[in-house]
Amino acid sequence: MTLVHLVGDERAGALFETFSRSRTAAEELWPKVRRIYEYYLVEDWKNFDKAGRAAFDDWRAKSTTHERATMAHQAVAIATISMTDGIDDSARRYLYRFHVKHTSALRSSAYIHSARADVASGLVPGLQRSVFDVIDRFIGHFEAWQMGVLRRVMPPDRLPLLRELTLFRDEFDILRDLYQQGFETACKTLRFAVAAQNTVKRQSPGDFGTDLPNGVDLKANPTSLKAFDDKLSNAARLAFVRQVPGWQDYAALLNNRTRNAIGHAAARHDLRTGRVFSDKEPAGVQYLDLVADVFGVFDALCTSLQVLRAVRVVSSPDFKNAPL
C-alpha cells in the first residue's frame, strides 16, 4: 500500500511488473546468460552454443567472430534490460547515439585502426571481462539496490513524498562498494564513445580539438586517447561526454558528487535517520537516493558492455560483412 501511495494508481502496475520481471531475470535467466558470456570470453564455442540453446529456444549456432559477439551481448542485454525500467532512457539514448557516431566514424581508417589496436593490445577484451564481472556482482546483490527503481517510476510531482519515508535496510557497505567499482569501471569505457565523437568532428579518434569542456579545470585538452585515459580524472572524462548532445543524461548516471561523498572514509549510514553522512555531505543524503544512484550505475555499466561489443566487432576478420 505504501508503494501504491508513492507511485500513484496509474504507475502502480508498471512498478509491480518491473519488480516481478526483474526478479525473474536476476534469479532464473541471469545464471544461464552468465554461462553463455563466460564461454564467449574464453572462446569455448561448443559449450557457448550448448549454453545458448539451454537459455533461448531460438538460439542458432554461428561461426563468425562478429556473429558470436553479437549473440553473447544480445543475451546479456535481454537479461539486464529486464532488470531496469522503460521510463528512464538515458542509457539507451546514449547507446543509440553512440552507434550513429560509430557507424559514421567507420568511414575513417584511423578509427578502424584505433579500435583494432585496442582489441589486439588486450584493452577491449580486458574491459569486457571487467565490466561483465562487475555486472555479475551487481546482480548478485540485486535486492540491495532494486528499490532504486522508485525514483524512476514515481511521477516528479510525487517525489517529495519520499522525504517522509525511510528505507529500513542496512547494506551501505555493499552499495558503496558496488557504486565505486561500477563507477570506476564504466568510466574506463568512455574513451570509445569519445573516440567516435572525435572522429566524426575532427577525423581522428585522438584529436580532442582546442575547446575545453565546461565544468573541469583543464589547462589543455589531452593529445591522445592514451592521455585521456592516463592523465584525466574521471570527472574530466565525463565532462567530454557531457558536452555531446544526447549524452548528458548518461553522464549524470555517473554522478561524481555521489562517488566522492560515499567514498570518503568518514561516510556512514545512520540507521536512526536513514541518511548517509560524510565530511562531503554533512547534512546527509537519503539512503534511498544512494540506492537509486547504484541502480543508475548498473544501467550505465550494462550500456558500456554494449559499446565494447561494437568496438570488438570492428576487429572481426569478416568485419566488412558484419552488422554494426
N, C-alpha and C positions, 0 to 999 in steps of 0.2 A: 504493500500500500504506500510505503514511503517513496518507492521508486516511481510509482504511477503519479503520485503527487508532484514529484520533481519534474518529470518529463512532460506531464500532461497526457490526457487521454489520446490525443492524436498521434503521439510518438511512442506510447507505451508498447504497442505491438512491435514496432521496429526494435525497441530496446531488448525485449524478451526474445525476439527472434535472433538478434545478434548474440545474446548470451548463449542460447541453445546451439546455434550454428558454430560459434567459436569454440565452445567446449567440445563438441563432437570432433571438430577439426584437430584440436590440440591432443585429445585423448586417443582418437581412433585413426585419423588419416595421417597425422604427422609421423608416427613411428614408421609407417610404410614409405612415406616420402623421404624420410631421413635415410633409409636404406638405399633408395634409388640414387640419391645425391652422393652418398658415400661411395657407392660403386662407380659413379661417374668420375669422382675425383681421382680414384686410383685406376681408372680405365679398365675395370673388370666388366667387359661388355656382356659376357654370358650371364652373370648374376645381375647386371644392370637391367637387362631385358626381363629376367625372371622376376625381379622385384617390381618392375613396371607393370607386368601382367597381373601380379598379385594385388596391385593398388588400383589399376584402372582397366575396365573392361575393354576399352577401345585402344589399348596400347598396341602399337605396331613397331616391330624391331626396325631400326635404321642402321645404316653403315657409314655415313659420313660424319665428319667431326662436327660440322655446324648443326646437323640434324640432332645428334645426340646432345649437344649443348643446349639446344632449344628445348628438347623434350625434358631434360633434367630441370631446367629453370622454370618451365611451364608447370611442372609438378609442384615445385616449391611455391610458385605463385598461387596455384589453386588452393593450397593449404593455408598460406599466410593471409591471403585476401579474405578467406573465410573467418579469420580471427580479428580482422579490423572491421571497419564500418563503411557504408556507402555515402556518408554525409560529408566528411572532410576529404576533399580530393586533392589536397596539397601535394602529396607524394605522387599520385597518378598523373597530375598535370605536369609535374617536373619530369617524370619519365617520358611522357608523350613529347614534350618539347625537346628533351634531350635527343630522342630518336629522330626528330625532324632535323636537328642540327647535325647529328651524327651522320645521317644519310646524305646531307648536303656536303659535309666535310669529306666524305669518301671520294669525292672528285679529286681530292688532293693526295698526291703520292706521299707527301711529307706526313700527312695524318695517318695513312695506312702504315707507313714505315714506323712511325712512333708507336702505334698500337701493337704491331708485331714485335717490336723490340721489347715492349713491356711484357709481352707474353713470354718471349724467348728468355728474358732475364729471370723469369720466375716471379716477377712482381704481381702479375694478374692471377696466376694460379694460387700464389700465397694469399692474396687478398680474398679470393673465392673461399679458400679454406677458413680464413679468419672470420669473414662475415658470416659464413654458414654456421660455424661453431658458436658464435655469439647469438645468432638467431635461435639455435637449438637451446642455448642456455636460457634465453628469454622464455621460450615455450615451456621449458622445464619448471619455470616459476610463474606460469601463466596466471594462476589465481591471485598472485600478489599485485598484479597491475591491470587485471581485466576490468575492474570498476572504473578505470580511467576513461572508458568509452562514454561515461556520463556527460562529461564536458562537451562531447561532440554531438550527442543525441539531444541534449537539452536545448530548447529554444533560447536564444540570447536573453530574452526578457525574463526568463525564469532562473538564470544563473545566480542572481542574488540570494535565492533560497538556500544555496549551499553554505552561505555564511553562518547559518543557524545550525548546521549539522556537523558531526564529527564521524569520520570513518574509523571505527574501532578495530583497527588492525595494527600490528606492530612488526612490520617487515622492513623497517627503514634500512637496515644494513644491506639487505638483499636488493632493494630498489636503488640504493645509492651505487652499489657495485654494478648493477645492470645498466644504469644510466651512464656512468662514467665509461664503462667498457664499450657500450653501444655508441656513445658519442664519439669517442676516440676512433673507433673502427670505421664508422660511417664517414668521418672527416678524411680518412685516408683515401677514400674513393673519389673525392671531389675533383681531383686532378683530371679525371677522364671527361667529366662534363665541361670543365674549363678548357680542356684541350680542344673539344669540339667547337666551343664558342670562339676561341681564339682563331681557329682555322677558318671558320665562316667569316669572321670580321677582318682578319689580317693575314689569311692564307698560310699560317704556321701555327702548329699546336703550342709552341713555346713562346709565342710573341704576345706579350701582355699589354703592348702599347705604352703610352705615357700618362694617360689619365688615371689618377689614383682613385680607388674605390672610397666611398664615404664610410665614415664610422670607425676607421682604424688609423693609427698613427704610423704611416709608412712614408719614408723619405723618397723611395723609388719602388717601382714595380719589379718583381722577380724577372730575371733574364732568361729563365728556362723553367721547364716543368720540374726538373730536379731541385732548383732553387725554391720553387713554390712548395715542394714537399719538405725540404730540409731547413729552410730559413724562415718560413712564415708560421705564426701561431695559428691555431685552429680558428680563432676569431677573425684573423686576416683572410684565411682561406674562404671562410663563409661570407666575408664581405664581397669577394669576387663573384660568388654565386648569387648573392642577394641583389647585385646590380643588374642581373639579367632579367628582363621582363618575363614573368610567369614562374620564376624560380624563388621569389621572395618567401612564399609561404613554406616551401620545403626547407629553406634555411632557418625559418622560425621554429620548425620542429626540433632543430638542434640548437636549443636555447643556451647560449654561452653563460648567461647570467645564472641559470639554474645549475649548470655544471660547476661554476665557481662557488656558488653558495653551499651546495651539498658536499662538495669535495673538500671543504675546509675541515681541518682536524677537529674544530670545536663544534661542528654540526651535530645536532642531537634531536631526537624526536621526543617531545614532551607529551606523555600519554594523557595528562590531565586536561590539556588544552587541545590536543590533536593537531599541534603545529610543529613545524621543523624550524629550529632556531640555529643561527650561526653568527659569527662575527660579521659576515657579509650581509646577513638578514636578521638584525637584532629584533625586529618586530615579528619575525616568524612568517612562514607561509603555511597554508593549509596542507596537511598530509595528502589530501585528495588532489591538490594541484601537482604535487610531485608524482603521484600515481598517473595522472593524465600526461605529464611530460614523459614518463617512461613509456607509456603507450605510444606517444608520438615518435620517440626514438626507435621503437620497434618498427613502426611504419617506414621510417627513413632507412633503416637497415635493410628491410626487405626490398625496397626500391633500389638501393645500392647494389644488391646482388644482381638485379636485372640489368643495371648499367654494365656491370662486369661481363655479363653474357654477351652483350653487343660487341664489346671490345674483344672478347675471346673468339667470336665468330670471325672477326677480321683476320685472325691468324690461321683460319682453316685453309688447307691446301686447295679446297674446292670453293674458295671464297666467292669467286665470280658468279657462281650459281646459287649462293646462299641467300635466303630471305633475311632481311635485317629487322 
